[in-house]
Amino acid sequence: MTASLLDDARALHPDIADLRHRLHREPEVGLDLPRTQEKVLGWLDGLGYEISTGTETTSVTAVLRGGATASSDGERPTVLLRGDMDALPVQEQTGQPFSSEIDGVMHACGHDLHTSMLAGAATLLSVRRDRLAGDVVLMFQPGEEGFDGAGVMIREGVLDAADRRPDAAFGMHVASALAPSGMVFSRAGAMMSGSSGLDVTVHGAGGHGSTPFRSKDPVTVAAEIVTALQTLVTRRFDVFDPVVITVGSLHAGTKRNIIPDDARIEATVRSFSDQARARLAEIVPPLVRGIAESHGLTATVDYRDEYPVTINDAGESDFARGVVTELLGDQRYSAMPNPLAGSEDFSRVLAAVPGAFLFLSAVPEGVDHETADYNHSARATFDDAVLADGAALYARLAIDRIAVGTR
C-alpha cells in the first residue's frame, strides 16, 4: 500500500499545489475565513464525507466512515487529522508568482500547505474507504494564530464528530527553516511550549521632567519591572525546566520632558511543564504589583493562560515515527533533542486525545535551512515539493492507526 499511496499522492500533486496557490493568493486572518472555507468545501464535494461547519467559526469538520468490517467487539477506531487554515497580518515580500493579493495579509506560517495537504489526504482516504475498518475525522481549523480556533472547535464538538472520541490525533506543521527540505522532525513528551500573556499598566502621577520628585514616575518603575522579570527567569526557576519571558511592547509618554501618568508593558510568557506554568501564574502578578507599590505607585496586572504545553504521547509519537520511516525512509525522520518555544492550540486536542504533532521542512531548493527566513517572516517561502509527501503522510497515519486499533 505504501508505494500505491505515494504514487497516488504524487499524481495528485498538481491539484494539491493549485489549491495551495489559490489559498495563498486569498489569505484570511482569524476565525472568519469564508473564502478559505469555500475552497475546502469545494474540494471535499463528492468524496463521501459527512460535512459540518462551525457556528462560531468558518471551520470544516469532515468525517469519513470506513467501509470495512470492524473488530469482533464492535469498536471502530477513530483517528483525527488536523490542518489549520488561517493566515497572518503580514505584508508579503516573497515575490512569488502566487503571492497574496490581499494587502497586509499573508500565509507566512504555511497554513495554506497544511490545508492543501489535508485536502489531498481526504482524496487519498476516500478512494481507500472500503479498506478502512474505522473512521477518520478531518479538522480544518481557523484561528490558530492567537484566536484559539482549536478550543472553539472542541467546544463545538469536533472531538465527538464521529460519535466517539478519537483513539489518536495527529497534526503537522511545515517549516521554512530549521531542517533540510523534506525532513520530518518531532519528539515524545513536551513538543512546544505553553504560553501565557502578561499585560501591565503602571499607574503614576505625571509632571515636568525637570522635577521628578513632584511626580510619581511610572517609566522608571516599568523599567525595573522589565529587569525583574528577567531576573525571575534565572533565579526562581530550574534551568532544566526553563521559562521564557519576553517583553515585546513597552509604551509610555509623549515627549522627553513630560513624565506621563501611566506606562504599559506587554509580554509573552512561555513554559514547558504544567508545574512551571502554574508557578508563573502564582508569582508574576504579585511581583509586578509589589515593585510598583514599593515606589508608591500601583499596577494593574492582567495575567492570562493561553495555550497549554503541546505534549506528544510517547506511544503515538513512536507510532508516527514508524509511519514516517516506512513511508518516506529512515533518512527522512529526525528526533528533536529539545522542544520548540513556540506554542500551538493543537495542544488542546492532545490534552484530550493521545496523539502527536510533527514538523515537515518545506525549505525551497537551493536555500540554506540554517539561514532561511523562518515562519512569520514577510519573506518566508515554502516549497510545493513537500505537498504530496505531506498528504500521503496524513493519510498513512490514519490508515495505519486504524489498522493498529483493529488488531
C-alpha positions in Angstrom: 0.0 0.0 0.0 3.0 2.3 0.6 4.1 2.7 -3.0 0.5 3.0 -4.2 -0.3 5.7 -1.7 2.8 7.7 -2.5 2.2 7.2 -6.2 -1.4 8.4 -5.9 -0.3 11.4 -3.8 2.3 12.4 -6.4 -0.2 12.0 -9.2 -2.5 14.3 -7.2 0.3 16.9 -6.7 -0.7 19.4 -9.4 -4.2 19.7 -7.9 -2.9 20.0 -4.4 -0.4 22.7 -5.5 -3.2 24.5 -7.3 -5.3 24.6 -4.2 -2.3 25.8 -2.2 -1.7 28.6 -4.6 -5.4 29.7 -4.6 -5.4 29.7 -0.8 -2.1 31.7 -0.8 -3.5 34.4 -3.1 -6.5 34.9 -0.9 -5.3 34.6 2.7 -7.7 35.3 5.6 -7.0 36.1 9.3 -8.7 34.8 12.4 -11.8 32.8 12.9 -13.8 34.0 9.9 -12.3 32.6 6.7 -15.2 32.4 4.2 -13.2 32.2 1.0 -10.9 29.5 2.5 -13.9 27.5 3.8 -15.5 27.7 0.3 -12.3 26.3 -1.3 -12.1 23.4 1.2 -15.8 22.5 0.8 -15.4 22.6 -3.0 -12.5 20.1 -2.7 -14.5 17.8 -0.4 -17.6 17.8 -2.5 -18.4 14.3 -3.8 -15.7 12.5 -1.7 -18.3 10.8 0.6 -17.6 12.7 3.8 -20.1 13.8 6.4 -19.6 17.5 6.4 -20.3 20.0 9.2 -19.3 23.6 9.6 -18.8 25.8 12.6 -21.2 28.3 14.0 -18.6 30.4 15.9 -16.0 30.0 13.1 -15.8 29.0 9.5 -14.4 25.6 10.4 -15.0 22.5 8.4 -15.3 19.0 10.0 -15.3 16.1 7.6 -16.0 12.5 8.8 -15.2 9.5 6.6 -16.9 6.3 7.6 -14.8 3.3 6.7 -16.5 0.5 4.9 -14.5 -2.5 6.2 -15.8 -4.7 9.0 -14.7 -3.6 12.4 -13.2 -6.0 15.1 -15.4 -8.6 16.8 -16.1 -6.3 19.8 -17.7 -3.8 17.6 -15.3 -0.9 18.3 -14.5 1.2 15.3 -11.2 3.0 15.8 -11.3 6.7 15.0 -8.4 8.9 14.0 -8.4 12.7 13.9 -6.2 14.7 11.5 -5.9 18.5 11.8 -4.9 21.2 9.3 -5.1 24.9 10.3 -6.2 27.4 7.7 -5.6 31.0 8.8 -3.0 33.5 7.7 -1.2 36.4 9.4 -1.4 40.2 9.2 1.9 40.4 7.3 2.7 42.2 4.0 4.2 39.6 1.7 7.7 40.3 0.3 8.5 36.9 -1.3 7.9 37.9 -4.9 6.3 34.5 -5.7 4.0 34.4 -8.7 1.1 33.4 -6.5 1.8 36.0 -3.8 -1.0 37.3 -1.7 -3.5 39.6 -3.4 -4.8 40.8 -0.1 -3.0 43.9 1.2 -1.4 43.3 4.6 -2.3 39.6 4.8 0.0 36.6 4.1 0.2 32.9 4.6 3.5 33.5 6.4 3.3 30.4 8.5 2.5 27.8 5.8 -1.1 27.1 6.8 -2.0 27.1 3.1 0.2 24.0 2.8 -1.4 22.3 5.8 -4.9 22.9 4.4 -3.9 21.6 0.9 -2.1 18.6 2.3 -5.1 17.6 4.4 -7.4 18.1 1.4 -5.1 15.8 -0.6 -5.3 13.3 2.2 -9.1 13.5 2.1 -9.0 12.3 -1.5 -6.4 9.5 -0.8 -8.5 8.3 2.1 -11.8 8.5 0.2 -10.6 6.1 -2.5 -9.5 3.6 0.2 -12.7 3.9 2.2 -13.7 0.3 1.6 -10.5 -0.9 3.3 -10.9 1.2 6.4 -12.3 -0.6 9.4 -12.7 2.7 11.3 -13.5 6.3 10.8 -11.4 9.4 10.1 -12.2 13.0 11.3 -10.6 15.8 9.3 -10.3 19.0 11.3 -10.0 22.1 9.1 -9.4 24.7 11.7 -9.5 28.5 11.5 -7.9 30.8 14.1 -4.7 29.1 15.1 -2.7 32.3 15.1 -3.8 33.6 18.5 -7.5 33.1 18.3 -7.8 29.6 19.9 -9.6 28.1 17.0 -8.9 24.6 18.3 -10.6 25.5 21.6 -13.7 26.8 19.7 -13.9 23.6 17.5 -13.6 21.4 20.6 -16.4 23.4 22.2 -18.5 22.9 19.1 -17.9 19.1 19.2 -15.1 18.2 16.8 -13.8 15.5 19.1 -17.1 13.8 19.1 -17.9 14.3 15.4 -17.6 10.5 14.7 -19.9 9.7 17.7 -16.9 8.6 19.8 -13.7 10.2 20.9 -10.7 9.6 18.6 -8.3 7.0 19.6 -5.5 9.2 18.3 -5.0 12.6 16.8 -2.2 13.9 14.5 -1.2 17.4 13.4 1.5 18.6 11.1 3.3 21.9 10.6 5.6 23.0 7.8 8.8 25.0 8.5 10.6 27.4 6.2 13.9 26.9 8.0 15.5 24.7 10.8 16.0 21.5 8.8 16.7 20.3 5.2 13.7 20.2 3.0 11.5 17.1 3.3 12.7 16.2 6.8 10.1 15.3 9.3 11.1 16.1 12.9 9.3 15.5 16.2 9.8 14.2 19.7 7.9 12.4 22.5 6.8 14.5 25.5 6.9 18.3 25.5 6.9 19.3 21.9 6.1 23.0 22.1 5.8 25.4 25.0 2.7 26.6 26.8 2.0 30.3 26.5 0.6 33.0 28.7 0.0 36.7 28.2 1.1 39.4 30.6 -0.3 43.0 30.3 0.8 45.6 32.9 -0.2 49.2 33.4 1.8 51.1 35.9 -0.2 54.0 37.3 1.8 57.0 38.4 1.3 60.8 38.5 2.6 62.8 35.7 4.6 66.1 35.8 7.5 68.0 34.5 10.7 66.1 33.5 12.8 68.6 35.5 11.1 67.9 38.8 10.5 64.1 39.0 10.3 64.3 42.9 7.0 66.1 42.4 5.6 63.3 40.3 5.3 59.5 40.5 7.3 58.4 37.5 5.8 55.1 36.0 8.6 54.9 33.4 11.4 54.0 35.8 9.1 51.6 37.7 8.2 49.9 34.4 11.9 49.6 33.5 12.5 47.9 36.9 9.7 45.5 36.3 11.2 44.5 32.9 14.5 43.8 34.6 12.9 41.9 37.5 11.0 39.6 35.1 14.3 38.6 33.5 15.9 38.0 37.0 12.8 36.0 37.9 13.6 33.6 35.0 17.1 32.9 36.1 16.6 32.9 39.9 13.2 31.4 40.6 13.1 28.6 38.0 15.0 25.4 37.4 17.3 25.7 34.4 16.2 22.2 33.4 12.6 23.3 33.4 13.0 26.6 31.7 10.7 29.5 31.2 11.0 32.4 28.7 9.6 35.9 29.3 9.8 38.4 26.5 8.6 42.0 26.8 7.6 42.8 23.3 5.9 46.2 23.9 6.8 49.0 26.3 5.0 52.3 25.9 5.0 55.5 27.9 4.8 59.2 27.4 4.6 61.7 24.6 7.7 63.9 24.9 11.1 63.8 26.6 10.4 66.4 29.2 6.9 65.1 30.3 6.6 62.5 33.0 3.4 60.5 32.0 0.7 59.2 34.2 1.0 55.6 33.0 3.4 53.2 31.4 2.3 50.0 29.7 4.1 46.6 29.4 3.0 43.7 27.2 4.9 40.4 27.5 4.7 36.8 26.3 5.4 34.0 28.8 6.5 30.5 27.7 7.0 27.4 29.8 7.5 23.7 29.1 5.7 22.0 32.0 2.4 22.4 33.8 4.3 22.9 37.1 6.3 25.9 35.7 3.2 27.3 34.1 1.2 27.2 37.3 4.1 28.7 39.3 4.4 31.6 36.8 0.8 32.5 37.2 1.3 32.4 41.0 4.4 34.6 41.3 4.4 37.0 38.4 1.4 39.2 39.3 2.4 39.8 43.0 6.0 40.5 41.9 4.8 43.2 39.5 2.4 44.8 41.9 5.0 44.7 44.7 7.6 46.6 42.7 5.1 49.3 41.9 3.9 49.6 45.5 7.5 49.8 46.8 7.8 53.1 44.8 4.4 54.4 45.9 2.7 53.6 42.7 0.1 50.9 41.7 0.0 48.4 38.8 -2.9 46.8 37.1 -1.9 43.2 36.0 -3.7 41.1 33.5 -2.1 37.6 33.5 -3.9 35.0 31.4 -3.2 31.5 30.4 -3.5 31.0 26.7 -2.3 27.6 25.4 -1.1 24.6 27.4 2.2 22.8 26.6 1.9 20.7 23.4 2.7 17.2 24.7 3.2 14.3 22.3 2.0 10.9 23.7 5.1 8.6 23.9 3.3 5.7 22.2 1.7 7.7 19.4 4.9 9.6 18.8 6.8 6.3 18.4 4.0 5.1 16.1 4.2 8.3 14.0 8.0 7.9 13.7 7.5 4.4 12.4 5.0 5.6 9.8 7.3 8.3 8.6 10.3 6.0 8.2 8.3 3.3 6.5 6.5 5.7 4.1 9.4 8.0 3.3 12.5 6.3 4.5 14.7 6.2 7.6 16.7 9.3 6.4 13.6 11.5 6.4 12.9 11.4 10.2 14.9 13.3 12.8 14.3 13.2 16.6 14.3 16.7 18.1 16.6 17.0 21.1 14.6 19.8 22.6 11.1 21.3 22.3 10.4 24.5 20.4 9.4 27.6 22.3 6.6 28.4 20.0 3.0 27.5 21.1 0.2 25.7 19.4 -3.6 25.4 20.1 -3.4 21.8 18.8 -2.2 21.3 22.4 -5.8 21.4 23.4 -6.6 18.4 21.2 -3.5 16.5 22.6 -4.7 17.3 26.1 -7.9 15.4 25.4 -6.7 12.7 23.0 -3.4 10.9 22.7 -1.5 11.8 19.6 1.5 13.5 18.1 2.4 16.8 16.4 5.0 16.7 13.6 7.1 19.2 11.7 7.8 18.9 8.0 10.5 21.1 6.5 9.5 22.9 3.3 12.7 24.8 2.7 12.9 25.7 -1.1 15.6 24.0 -3.2 18.9 25.8 -3.1 18.1 27.7 0.2 20.2 27.1 3.3 17.9 25.9 6.1 20.3 27.4 8.6 19.8 31.0 7.3 16.4 30.8 5.6 13.7 33.3 6.7 11.6 31.5 9.3 7.9 31.2 9.7 6.0 34.5 10.2 8.6 36.4 8.2 7.3 38.5 5.3 10.0 36.7 3.2 9.2 33.1 4.4 8.8 30.8 1.5 7.6 27.2 1.5 8.3 24.6 -1.2 5.4 23.0 -3.1 7.6 19.9 -3.4 6.6 18.6 0.0 2.8 18.7 -0.6 2.4 15.2 -2.0 4.5 13.6 0.7 2.6 15.6 3.4 -0.7 14.5 2.0 0.5 10.9 1.9 1.8 11.1 5.4 -1.5 12.4 6.8 -3.4 9.6 5.1 -1.0 6.9 6.1 -1.1 8.0 9.7 -4.9 7.5 9.7 -4.8 4.2 7.7 -2.1 2.6 9.9 -3.5 3.8 13.2 -6.9 2.4 12.3 -5.2 -0.9 11.5 -3.5 -0.9 14.8 -6.8 -0.3 16.6 -8.5 -3.3 14.9 -5.9 -5.8 15.9 
